[in-house]
Amino acid sequence: MTEDNKNRLKVYSTLGSSNHSHKQRASLDYYATDPQAVEMLLELENFCPRIWEPACGEGHITEVLKNHGYSVFSSDLIDRGVNDKTFDFLHTDMGQWDGDIITNPPYSLAVEFIEKSLQSIPDGRKVAMFLKLQFLEGKKRKEFFKKYPPVVVYVSASRIRCYRNGMKPTKGNDSAVAYCWYIWIKGYSGEPVIRWFN
């Protein structure tokens, strides 16, 4: 591999572009959320008392929500010890969830997670997804956002880490990836607002 190609791979990897990275993706795209990101979300938004966390991992989001008094239903494809139920969110019909949905979905399935979440809740309920800023890019995503406009996108002004395979990163191993909280309200049809936090 030429030096130019190596440098290009380093740039893509730094930006979190998984299809160009020389590093292998986490198993099942599992990148756990820093609990501090959830604390910051709760300062930005109010949620229904009942919340479903459909990609709960090891409970990084669930535990923060419970500590703030929310009733949380936690599920995941894999049982990592905190699930209320273990099943495939995208391919299981649980009926309508009368509450909000908050999660950090597998990035490769983010569009599917958002669509399924919006199908699973009644009008007026919220979906909050922790995703890369890059999720805003692309022609296909442009059409997706026209169909499902978020109410607000909260961009983190400082870097937030995700934990690859649930492992907390070592000190000094800073992230170059910009993350956002994307908020949908089912039935909303206006223009999204962009705000900054952190």
Secondary structure, DSSP 8 states (H G I E B T S, - for coil): --HHHHHHHHHHHHTT-GGG-SS---GGG-EEE-HHHHHHHHHH----SEEEETT-TTSHHHHHHHHTT-EEEEEESS--S--SEES-GGG------SSEEEE---GGGHHHHHHHHHHHS-TT-EEEEEEEGGGG-SHHHHHHHHHS--SEEEEESS---EEETT----TT------EEEEEEETT--S--EEEEE-
